[in-house]
Amino acid sequence: MRDHAQNQMKLSQLRVLVAVADHLSFSEAALGLDLSQSAVSHSIAALEEHLGVVLFSRGRHGAQLTPVGDRIVRHARIILQEAEAIAEEAELTKGLKGGQVRVASFRSVAIHLLPQAIAQFNQRYPDIVVNLSEHDNYREVEKALRQGKADIGLTVLPAAADFETWQILENEYVVLLPALFQATGDTLTWAELAHQPMIMPPMERVMMRDVYDHLQAHGCALNVISEVETDTTIVNLVAQGIGGSILPRLAAEPIPAGVQVFSLPVPLTRVIGAALLADALHTPAIYSFLEVLKALAEPPPGLAHTHSGV
């Protein structure tokens, strides 16, 4: 009898059972389910017949659960919750078959972080195309998000209020100095930095504004002998002993052997985060790529105060 009853039960009957239990009324349950009262009564009667027990006592005060009915309703609620979870899982899977994720990033993060993220994502979801666009700075990344040209952006935090953001990594500004430089102590001083000939990115570059504000706040004026646009060229000039530089760690890598790496006398770090436009609709694929990025997030490699090479 039990196996027969279980085989005959339907999710629709369990939904009616829970609705009547919640309202303690066949008529109220019918309104909530958008069914006729006779359909609700028939469903409960059929379920009681299959189970061989009385679930409700009917009377002038409505429908009251019997003791066995109360115990069965508890199981019905669990079954309906699990059924909903199954449906959600299926919808999520369907949303991860095909489509694309558009990622916008500035170059240093694109070079060092995104290849690994894209590779892991492609292994999990081979049917989804990841399109990567590289931009000169994080403001261009945020512009691409606002214009609907990208789904996920890698930007500098904190970001504007129209973005939902997650921290991915911290990228320290480091001082790069030639091999022949000799520090007077274990750490670089502002005076030592001020006396070094420096090869710097153009001051108008967005990433350098925080650097110059930081230096000014600590009374340090650099001896800039040259401005060079390309980070790789700057690093190679430092390796040739022409001068030093200050760059975000990711922008400086790979750092040639012999180039010494220092923290600033008062360290300066910028936080890189993933951003979504807060009021936009996002597909399951976008959130899945975000989860891959978050899983890769870890503290940056520790910096020795000075060393040769990387």
Secondary structure, DSSP 8 states (H G I E B T S, - for coil): -HHHHHHH--HHHHHHHHHHHHHT-HHHHHHHHT--HHHHHHHHHHHHHHHTS--EEEETTEEEE-HHHHHHHHHHHHHHHHHHHHHHHHHHHHHTSS-EEEEEEEHHHHHHTHHHHHHHHHHH-TTSEEEEEEESSHHHHHHHHHTTS-SEEEEEES--TTEEEEEEEEEEEEEEE-TT---SSSS--HHHHHHSEEEE--TTSHHHHHHHHHHHHTT---EEEEE-S-HHHHHHHHHTTS-BEEEEHHHH-S--TT-EEEE-SS--EEEEEEEEETTS---HHHHHHHHHHHHH--------SS-B--
